């Protein structure tokens, strides 16, 4: 817990989730295809639309996991079961 600087003396807690980025694509249709494939295999996925320069990227995110260790286990499962070299990322 972290003490808030607010006059009300309220405590706040930073919540961090861990995700595995399974892929990043320049076209949404490709990201959706991977997301659908992973969902069919039992993974919880979501797409993230990110502005990059003058274009966009579509990230396929797997998770969330409550700890980095759990996310690393998911990344290992993605590598062995789906042949994806996922990257563990922190997501507030």
Secondary structure, 3 states (H helix, E strand, C coil): CEECCCCCCCEECCCCEEEEEEEEECCHHHHHHHHHHHHHCCCCEEEEEEEECCEEEEEEEEEEECCHHHHHHHHHHHHHHHCCCCEEEEEC
